[in-house]
């Protein structure tokens, strides 16, 4: 039995999703003539109470497009030091938009309104970059699936409104946060100017993200997507997978969260574990004791058919997902207890 817990991006389409893909009505989306893409965009826009949504091939491209829509070359955005837009998008902030990042030393990938306020450059001080955008991430990837307190997000929104800053959410795993915290998509739509939603992580589709936002800021989204090379043709096949996932795969995220928390509890009991970070959703971050070699540990798991991720600086990551079954879960627990 092969158990791949490196990421929730490793999932394969379910039989029901494959059927939805095969039966999708399609057209040329570059002409906006793909009815299934249009239906997906309309549904997500309505879910978040926004006026516009646009399908992208990847979450990184959706985030990069949002940054481009919010900024001008030479501007600066504020984000946590662990933010995906800074660490895992190939330097796209500077390459695509000519924008720099003011990195905040937050907590588990989350920043506060006070930190945002303290790091806004004075707009009349022309020696420093003009601060125009704040980017948040929920849940946080490198922060171990941590979820923002929504009241803290509203406080950040107040600071952004006060200083006329845009507010973008990298919501790659936002549905995990909604399930974990009992929140609604509409709450987030009311606060953020733009939101990127990934369909290929917890929701289990083969590809695709959707950028959602107010009509005014999304006016040039099609043009920016074109510049970034994101225009696709009969992509309704993948949009059908997204619609299926919205119907079938949101509530079941609670199963991933349960298994992740159980793994965290099992790890805490092992003599070879130094620390396990708080588990809120489907990500488990843990550290080995100094006497354990990380590469040997990973090799040992690999020899037993288990793959997890090393994130550097001793940080090891497990991500539960749609394809991680209860049988796999029980086997992995047994492996951890026997290492």
N, C-alpha and C positions, 0 to 999 in steps of 0.2 A: 504494500500500500504506500503510494507516494503522497507525501503531505507537504504542500508548498504554502508556506506562511510568510513569504517575503513581502507580499503586498496584496491588497484586494483588487489589483489590476490583472491578476493571473486567471481570473474566472473564464469559463467557457459558457456560451449561451445555453440555456436550458432548452428542452424539447419544445416547450410552449413558446419560448422566444424565437426559436428557429422557425416555427410554424408562422409566427407573426411576420418574420422577415420575408419568408417565401411568398406570403400572400399580400405583401405591401403594394399599394398603388403608388407608382412613382412617376416623376417627370423631371425636367431639367431645373435643378434648384438655382443655378446661376441666373436663370430667367424668372426665378421665384414661382415656377410652375410645378413644383413637386408637392402634391396635396398632403402627403404624410408629414413632410418637414413642416409645412405650414401649420398643420394640426398640432404638431408637437410644440412649435414656437408659441402658438396661440394659447395652448393649454398651460404652459409654464408661465407665460406672461400673466395670465388670469390668476393662476395659483398664487403668484407673488404680488398681485395687485398692481402690476406695471403695464405700460402701454406697448412695449416692444420687446422682442426676443429674437436672437439670431443663433443658428446652429453652427458650431465650429468643429473641426476634426479633433482638437485636443484642448485640454484645460489650459495648458501653457499659452496656446494661441489666443484663447478667449481672454485670459488675464492680460496678455500683452496688448491686445486690441483695446481693452478697457483703459489701460494706462495711456495709450496713444490718444484715446478720445478725451481723456481728462487733462492732458498736459501739452506743453510746448517744449521744444528742445531748450535745454538749459535749466528747466524747472527741477524741483526736487520733491520726492515723495517720502512719506514717513511710514516705516513698517518695523516690525520686530526683527531682531537680528537673525531669527530662525525662519523668517518668512519664505515661503515657496517662491514668490516672485523674485526674491533676491538670490536664494541659494540653489534653486533647481530649475531655472529657466534659461540657462546658458548665457547669462549676462544680457538677456533681451531688453531689460529696462534701458540700458545705455545704448545697445546696438540699434534697437527699433525706434526708440523715442528720444534718445539723447538726454535722458533724465538720470539724475543720481538718486541714491537712496540714503536717507538719514536713518541709521539703524538704532533701534531702541533696545535696551537691555531689559526685556520684559520677563514675565514669569511663565514658563512652559509655552512660550510662543505667543503670549497674550500681553497687550499693553494697556495702559490706563489713560483716562482723559487728561490727568495731570501731566503724564509723560508726553502726550501729544502737544499740549499747550506749551510746555517747556522747550520743545524742539522745533517750533515754528520759527523760521527765520523772519526777522522784521521786514515787511514788504518794501519799506522805503530805504533799506540798506542795500544799495545796488552791488556791493562787493560779494554778497552771498547769493546762492541760488534762491529763486522764488519758490516757496513752499506752496504747492497747489493741490496735493492729493494725500490722503491717508488710505493705506491698504491694510485690512485685517484679514485673518484666516480663521475659519471656524468649520470643523474642528481643526486643531493645529496638528500638522503632520509630525514635525520634529519634536513637538511638545507632547507627543504620546496620545493623540486623540483627545486632548483637553478641549472643554467647551467653555466659551465665554458666558459669564453672567449677563443676561440680556440688559439689565439695568446699567451695567458698565458700558455696553455698546451705546445705549442712549446718551450716556454722559459724553462719550466721544463724539457722537453726532452733534451734540450741542456746541462743543468746541469747534467742530468743522463749520457749522452754520455761522458761528460768531466770527470766524476768520475767513469765511467764503472759500472753504476747501472742499474738494470732492471727497466722497467716501465710497470706496470699492471693497467688496467682499469676495475674497477667494473662497468660495463655498464648495470646494472639491468634495468635501465630506459633510456638507451642511445637513443632509437628510439624517445622518447619524446624530448630529446635534439635536435636530428637531425631535427625534424619537427619544433620545436620552433625557432631554429637558422638558418634554411635553409642550414644545413651542409650535408655532404655525409659520408657514412660509410668508403669510401676509404680514406678520410682525416685522420680518426682515425687509420685505418690500417697502414698508412704510419708512424705514430708517436709511437704507442704503440707496445711493444713486445708481450703482451698477452691481450686479451679482453674477458670478460665474458658477454654474452648476455642472458637475461632472457626472456623466451617466455610466462611465466604465469602471468605477470603483465599487462602492457598496451596492450599487444598483445592478451591476453585473452585465452591462452591454459590451460589445466588442470595441466600440469607439464612440467618441462624441461628447461634447460639452455644449452648453447653451449659455450665452451672455444675455442677461435680462436687465432692462433699464428703462428710464424715462425717455419719452420720445425725443426730446430735444437733444440729449447727449448721444442717443443711439442713431441720430440722423445720418452720420457718416460711417456707421459700423460696417455696412456692406462694402464701402470703398476701402476701409482699413483691412477688412478680411481679404479682399482681393489683393491688396499690396503685399500682405503676408503669405499669399499663396493658398488661402483657405477656401476658395470657391470650389464647390463640388457639384457633380451632375445628379445622377439618380441616387442620391444619398438617402432617399426615403426608406430604403431597406434598413439602414441603421436607425433612422428616426422611428421606424416601426418597433425596433428593439427598445428604444427609449420609452415609447408610449406603453409598451408591455411592462417594462420595468416600473413605471409609475403606478401601474395598476396592481402589480404582483409582488414587488420586491422592497417596498418601503417599510411596511410593518414588520417584516421578518428580520430587519436589521437588529431588532431586540435580541434575536438568537445569537448573532455575532457578538453583541455586547456581553451577554451572559457567559458565553464560552471564553471570551477574553478575560473577564473578571475571574473566572474559575482558574484559568492558566496563571494569572497573576498570583492568586492565593497559593497555588501549587508551588510556584517558583519561590515564594517567600519562605517556604518550609525547607528548601534545599540548602545544604551546607556550602555549596559552591556559588551561591548567590550573595552578592554584597548588598544590592538594593533593587527594589522594584518600584517604579514610579506609580502614582495613583492611576488606576484604570477607570476611565469613564465611558469609553465607547469600544471600538474594535481594535485598538492598538495597545500593545503591551511593550513598554520600554524597561529594560533591566540591565544590570551590570554584574559582571563576575567578580569574585573575590580576587585579590592581587596574585594569589598563588596559582590561579587558573589561566592557562594560555587561551586567548580568544580563538586563534586559528585552529587549535586542536579541538576546542569545544565545538566549533562549527563543523569540523571534519567528522567528529564523533556523531553529531546529529545527522550529517549527510550520509554516513555509513548505515544509518538506520532509516533512511528514506525521508528525512525531514530537512527542509530548507527554510532558513530565516535570514534576516538582513543584519549586516553590520553597518552602522551609520557613522563610524569614526569616534574617536575619543572614548572608546570603551562602551559606547552606547549600542546595545543590541535591540532589535525590534521584531516583534511578532504581530502579524495582522490577520485577524479572522475575517472570513468572507463567505460568500454564497456557496462555494464549492468545498468548504471545510465542513464535513459531515460529523454527525455525532459519533460515528464509529471511528473516524480519524481522531476526533477529540479525545476519546477514551484511550486510544492507542498512544497518542502523544503524551497524555498525562502519565501513562505507565512508563514511557521512555524517560521522561523527566525524573520520575521517582527512582529509576534504576541507574541513572548516569553516575 
